[in-house]
Every structure is written in C-alpha cells, then in structure tokens.
Amino acid sequence: MKNPAAIVVGLVVVVLVLALSMYTVDQRQAALVFQLGEVVAVKKEPGLYFKLPVVQNIRFFETRILTMDPSEAERFITSEKKNVLVDYYVKWRIQDVEKFYVSFAGDERRAENRLSQTVNDGMRAEFGKRTVHDVVSGQRDAVMEMLRKSADADARRFGVEVMDVRIKRVDLPSEVSESVYRRMEAERKRVANELRSTGSAEAEKIRADADKQREVIIAEAYRDAQRTKGEGDARAAAIYSQAFGQNAEFYAFYRSMEAYKQSFSSKNDVMVLQPNSDFFRYLKSPRGAGK
C-alpha cells in the first residue's frame, strides 16, 4: 500500500501474461501449438486454452468444407479420340491438421494444386476409357464417384478429405463444336425433308382415299335416290291408275284444272291454240261436253 505504482505495474504485468497465455479455438477451426518450431499439441475441440507465453505460438486452420473451382476448363481425350473441355469443382476439408501442415506447410493453395493434379490424372484415365456420350450423360455419376474415391484415397496421405468431385459441364472445343453443329444441322434437315416427303405421300394417299369414298357415297346416294324416286313414281302411277279407274271423268277434269292452273299462272302468259282445241273443253262445259 506504500507503493501503489508498483502494484499497478504488477497487475498490468499479470494481465499481459494472462493475455499472452490464453487463446480460444473456434468451432470452425483447429489449432497447432508450436514450441521452438515443433508441433507439441493439436487442439480440435472449441474452447479456451493456455500456452506458455513467448515460448509457444499458435497457428489456426480452417476445418470447414472448402471449394476448389478452377477458373478454366481442362481438356481431356475420350476413347473416341475426341477432345472435350471439362469444367468441375472439388469439395474438400482438412481432416488431419498436423499431417496437413507437415505436407503443405499449412498452405491451402499448395493443397489445391495437389488435388488438381490428382483429379486431372483421374479424369484423364476415366475419360480415356469412355465415349463422349458416356461422360456427358450415360456414366457421368459413376465417373464422378470414382474420381472422388481415387482423389480421397490420395489426399488422405496428406491430411485432406475429399468430400465430392462434381463435373459441372462437358463441352466440345470451339473448333470441333462448329463442325459437329453443321453435321447435326445437315442431319436434322435430312430428317425433316424425309418427314415432309413421307407426309406428302400420306396426304396424297388420304386425299385419294377420301375422293374415292366421296364418289362411292355419291354413287350410292344417287342409286338410292333413283330407287326411291322409281318406287315413288310407281306408287304415284298406281294411285293415279286406281283413281282413274274409279272415276275417269273426274280424273280428266282434275288434270285439266291443274293444266289450266299451271298455264295461266302469270298474266303475261300467251297460248296459241285453235278454238276447238280439246284443251278448252272443260272451259266450255264443266262436264266436258265440248269434246
């Protein structure tokens, strides 16, 4: 109490020592404890830890899943000797921090370069055994799974775990794409022309069949109409004959009245007949006495 300045200095020193002795590990990280350049401890669990100040130092590493996504597509050759451009990405994370540090000095870029070499070698081998159709759609999932397994097996030796290898796009080079598109266009035109010619032939066939059916229907309808008309005429003749047989004079009178009605339907009608013509006999006498 006689020297307050010394007490304050002591407290400051204690606080500084504690600050230099404590460190925290985040749940998204792992830490390596170095003492004189050598790894003496690995901290993977999140929490508060202590170290020897000045003598020990700490280095933190990400344990979350990282993404390696090359900026340019890689060129590979298929079993058909065709070049393809492949765009892909790799999901990976640090699985063994100490082994990762020893292998790559803790440099993520060096680890990604190693992963890129491993994946490229695997793709070259897998694409060389398959056709363009296989790597585009037929066996794409199988190729990605095999690439993941081979890349993961190699990366485990360096403390890295490969979570996924995913092929985003498989394209043909520009110099090949143009010729392929021209060939596809010519093939599509050929198929279109073939379909048009086939359609025209089918249309002509359908029209000819429709015309034939129309002629048949018209002929059958005319036949039925003539038959019906004949039957009607025969029935009418029979009725006329029966009526004429019952009263010949009335029938002659009725027919003459119908003839007069048809002949004098208009005021402008003109008939040139002899006065004693048999046509006027019912005009002279209702009983036809003039005949």
Secondary structure per residue as TSV (DSSP state, phi and psi in degrees):
chain	resnum	aa	ss	phi	psi
A	1	M	-	360.0	-20.8
A	2	K	-	-75.0	-21.6
A	3	N	-	-129.7	79.6
A	4	P	H	-62.1	-32.2
A	5	A	H	-62.8	-39.7
A	6	A	H	-66.1	-36.3
A	7	I	H	-66.1	-43.1
A	8	V	H	-63.2	-43.5
A	9	V	H	-62.4	-39.9
A	10	G	H	-63.4	-43.1
A	11	L	H	-63.1	-40.5
A	12	V	H	-62.8	-41.7
A	13	V	H	-63.5	-43.0
A	14	V	H	-61.3	-44.2
A	15	V	H	-62.3	-42.9
A	16	L	H	-63.8	-41.1
A	17	V	H	-63.8	-43.5
A	18	L	H	-63.7	-41.3
A	19	A	H	-63.3	-38.7
A	20	L	H	-76.9	-16.8
A	21	S	H	-93.5	-18.1
A	22	M	E	-106.3	149.1
A	23	Y	E	-155.0	155.7
A	24	T	E	-117.5	146.2
A	25	V	E	-110.6	121.8
A	26	D	-	-75.7	154.6
A	27	Q	T	-66.6	-16.0
A	28	R	T	-95.5	8.8
A	29	Q	E	-134.1	166.4
A	30	A	E	-131.9	154.5
A	31	A	E	-128.1	143.7
A	32	L	E	-110.2	131.6
A	33	V	E	-100.1	120.5
A	34	F	E	-107.3	140.2
A	35	Q	E	-133.4	112.9
A	36	L	T	56.4	38.3
A	37	G	T	87.8	-5.1
A	38	E	E	-110.0	146.6
A	39	V	E	-77.4	122.4
A	40	V	E	-113.3	-14.6
A	41	A	E	-160.3	151.7
A	42	V	E	-124.8	124.5
A	43	K	E	-112.0	112.5
A	44	K	-	-106.6	-25.4
A	45	E	S	-85.0	138.4
A	46	P	-	-69.1	147.4
A	47	G	E	153.5	-172.1
A	48	L	E	-99.6	131.7
A	49	Y	E	-131.5	165.4
A	50	F	E	-122.6	150.4
A	51	K	-	-142.4	167.2
A	52	L	-	-80.3	120.5
A	53	P	T	-63.9	146.5
A	54	V	T	70.6	-46.9
A	55	V	T	-73.3	-40.6
A	56	Q	E	-110.0	146.1
A	57	N	E	-132.8	158.6
A	58	I	E	-118.9	142.6
A	59	R	E	-131.6	131.7
A	60	F	E	-102.9	148.7
A	61	F	E	-134.8	142.9
A	62	E	E	-70.4	134.9
A	63	T	-	-111.9	2.3
A	64	R	S	-74.0	164.9
A	65	I	-	-71.7	128.4
A	66	L	E	-107.8	161.3
A	67	T	E	-121.8	128.2
A	68	M	E	-107.6	113.1
A	69	D	-	-128.0	98.1
A	70	P	-	-58.1	143.2
A	71	S	S	-73.8	-24.7
A	72	E	S	-124.9	147.6
A	73	A	-	-71.1	147.7
A	74	E	E	-96.2	148.6
A	75	R	E	-100.5	130.6
A	76	F	E	-134.2	164.0
A	77	I	E	-116.2	131.4
A	78	T	-	-86.4	177.9
A	79	S	T	-65.6	-19.2
A	80	E	T	-86.2	6.2
A	81	K	S	65.2	33.9
A	82	K	-	-109.2	137.4
A	83	N	E	-81.6	137.3
A	84	V	E	-132.3	147.8
A	85	L	E	-102.9	124.5
A	86	V	E	-116.5	125.1
A	87	D	E	-108.6	124.7
A	88	Y	E	-144.2	170.8
A	89	Y	E	-144.3	161.2
A	90	V	E	-128.6	132.4
A	91	K	E	-101.3	125.0
A	92	W	E	-146.9	164.3
A	93	R	E	-151.2	160.7
A	94	I	E	-78.6	120.2
A	95	Q	S	-100.1	-38.5
A	96	D	-	-125.0	104.6
A	97	V	H	-64.0	-42.8
A	98	E	H	-65.9	-44.5
A	99	K	H	-65.6	-36.4
A	100	F	H	-63.6	-41.7
A	101	Y	H	-66.1	-43.2
A	102	V	H	-64.4	-37.6
A	103	S	H	-77.0	-41.7
A	104	F	H	-123.9	11.9
A	105	A	T	56.6	28.2
A	106	G	T	75.1	13.5
A	107	D	-	-93.5	114.4
A	108	E	H	-65.8	-32.0
A	109	R	H	-66.3	-40.0
A	110	R	H	-64.7	-37.3
A	111	A	H	-65.2	-40.7
A	112	E	H	-67.6	-35.6
A	113	N	H	-62.2	-40.9
A	114	R	H	-65.7	-43.4
A	115	L	H	-62.0	-39.5
A	116	S	H	-62.5	-42.2
A	117	Q	H	-63.1	-43.1
A	118	T	H	-63.9	-46.3
A	119	V	H	-66.0	-40.6
A	120	N	H	-63.3	-41.9
A	121	D	H	-62.5	-41.6
A	122	G	H	-65.3	-41.5
A	123	M	H	-65.1	-40.7
A	124	R	H	-60.8	-40.3
A	125	A	H	-70.2	-43.5
A	126	E	H	-71.3	-42.1
A	127	F	H	-68.0	-31.6
A	128	G	T	-67.4	-15.8
A	129	K	T	-100.7	-1.4
A	130	R	S	-130.7	160.9
A	131	T	-	-87.7	173.3
A	132	V	H	-62.1	-41.9
A	133	H	H	-60.9	-39.7
A	134	D	I	-63.5	-45.7
A	135	V	I	-77.6	-21.5
A	136	V	I	-81.9	-46.1
A	137	S	I	-140.2	-40.6
A	138	G	I	-61.2	-50.6
A	139	Q	S	-126.1	28.9
A	140	R	H	-62.8	-46.0
A	141	D	H	-62.7	-41.0
A	142	A	H	-64.1	-40.2
A	143	V	H	-62.6	-45.0
A	144	M	H	-64.7	-39.0
A	145	E	H	-67.4	-40.9
A	146	M	H	-66.0	-38.6
A	147	L	H	-63.6	-41.0
A	148	R	H	-62.6	-45.5
A	149	K	H	-63.7	-45.2
A	150	S	H	-67.1	-40.4
A	151	A	H	-67.7	-38.5
A	152	D	H	-66.8	-40.3
A	153	A	H	-61.9	-38.5
A	154	D	H	-74.8	-38.9
A	155	A	H	-72.3	-25.5
A	156	R	G	-60.0	-29.2
A	157	R	G	-67.2	-16.2
A	158	F	G	-114.5	14.4
A	159	G	T	80.8	19.8
A	160	V	E	-119.2	141.6
A	161	E	E	-113.6	126.9
A	162	V	E	-92.1	116.9
A	163	M	E	-84.1	-37.5
A	164	D	E	-162.4	145.5
A	165	V	E	-124.0	119.0
A	166	R	E	-124.3	126.5
A	167	I	E	-87.9	117.1
A	168	K	E	-83.0	-42.7
A	169	R	E	-154.4	142.2
A	170	V	E	-124.1	116.2
A	171	D	E	-123.7	157.5
A	172	L	-	-86.1	148.5
A	173	P	-	-58.5	156.2
A	174	S	H	-59.9	-37.4
A	175	E	H	-69.8	-26.5
A	176	V	H	-87.3	-35.8
A	177	S	H	-60.4	-39.9
A	178	E	H	-63.0	-45.5
A	179	S	H	-67.0	-37.0
A	180	V	H	-65.5	-42.1
A	181	Y	H	-64.7	-39.7
A	182	R	H	-63.3	-41.4
A	183	R	H	-65.9	-40.9
A	184	M	H	-64.4	-40.1
A	185	E	H	-63.7	-44.0
A	186	A	H	-62.6	-39.6
A	187	E	H	-65.8	-41.3
A	188	R	H	-66.1	-37.8
A	189	K	H	-65.3	-40.6
A	190	R	H	-61.9	-45.6
A	191	V	H	-63.4	-40.3
A	192	A	H	-63.8	-43.7
A	193	N	H	-63.9	-39.5
A	194	E	H	-64.3	-41.4
A	195	L	H	-66.8	-38.3
A	196	R	H	-63.6	-45.7
A	197	S	H	-64.0	-40.9
A	198	T	H	-63.6	-41.2
A	199	G	H	-65.1	-39.6
A	200	S	H	-63.8	-43.1
A	201	A	H	-62.0	-43.6
A	202	E	H	-64.2	-38.1
A	203	A	H	-64.9	-43.5
A	204	E	H	-61.8	-41.2
A	205	K	H	-62.4	-43.3
A	206	I	H	-66.0	-42.9
A	207	R	H	-63.3	-42.6
A	208	A	H	-62.0	-42.3
A	209	D	H	-65.1	-38.9
A	210	A	H	-66.0	-42.3
A	211	D	H	-62.4	-41.0
A	212	K	H	-61.9	-46.4
A	213	Q	H	-63.1	-37.6
A	214	R	H	-62.5	-44.7
A	215	E	H	-62.8	-41.5
A	216	V	H	-63.5	-43.7
A	217	I	H	-64.2	-43.2
A	218	I	H	-63.6	-43.8
A	219	A	H	-62.3	-44.1
A	220	E	H	-65.5	-39.3
A	221	A	H	-65.6	-42.3
A	222	Y	H	-63.7	-40.5
A	223	R	H	-61.3	-47.0
A	224	D	H	-65.1	-37.4
A	225	A	H	-65.0	-43.9
A	226	Q	H	-64.1	-39.0
A	227	R	H	-63.2	-46.6
A	228	T	H	-62.7	-42.2
A	229	K	H	-62.7	-43.0
A	230	G	H	-61.8	-43.3
A	231	E	H	-63.8	-39.1
A	232	G	H	-65.9	-44.3
A	233	D	H	-61.7	-42.0
A	234	A	H	-63.1	-41.6
A	235	R	H	-67.0	-39.4
A	236	A	H	-64.4	-42.1
A	237	A	H	-62.1	-39.1
A	238	A	H	-65.1	-41.0
A	239	I	H	-65.9	-44.6
A	240	Y	H	-59.1	-44.9
A	241	S	H	-62.0	-42.4
A	242	Q	H	-64.8	-43.3
A	243	A	H	-65.7	-41.1
A	244	F	H	-64.1	-36.9
A	245	G	H	-67.8	-31.8
A	246	Q	H	-74.6	-39.2
A	247	N	-	-154.4	92.9
A	248	A	H	-66.4	-37.7
A	249	E	H	-66.3	-42.5
A	250	F	H	-64.4	-40.0
A	251	Y	H	-62.7	-43.2
A	252	A	H	-64.5	-39.6
A	253	F	H	-63.1	-44.8
A	254	Y	H	-62.7	-43.9
A	255	R	H	-65.9	-36.7
A	256	S	H	-65.9	-40.0
A	257	M	H	-62.9	-40.1
A	258	E	H	-64.7	-39.1
A	259	A	H	-65.2	-42.0
A	260	Y	H	-62.2	-41.3
A	261	K	H	-62.4	-42.1
A	262	Q	H	-72.6	-34.3
A	263	S	H	-76.3	-35.8
A	264	F	T	-108.5	37.0
A	265	S	S	-74.8	-21.3
A	266	S	S	-125.7	147.6
A	267	K	T	-70.3	-18.9
A	268	N	T	-90.9	0.5
A	269	D	-	-71.1	139.7
A	270	V	-	-129.1	131.6
A	271	M	-	-125.1	136.0
A	272	V	-	-112.0	108.1
A	273	L	-	-141.0	159.6
A	274	Q	-	-74.1	146.8
A	275	P	T	-62.9	-30.8
A	276	N	T	-93.6	21.5
A	277	S	-	-65.6	145.8
A	278	D	G	-64.9	-17.9
A	279	F	G	-64.4	-28.0
A	280	F	G	-98.0	11.7
A	281	R	H	-65.1	-34.5
A	282	Y	H	-81.9	-12.8
A	283	L	H	-77.4	-30.2
A	284	K	H	-79.4	-37.9
A	285	S	-	-149.9	130.0
A	286	P	T	-59.4	-21.3
A	287	R	T	-95.4	3.6
A	288	G	-	74.5	31.3
A	289	A	T	-71.4	-15.1
A	290	G	T	-80.6	0.5
A	291	K	-	-81.4	360.0
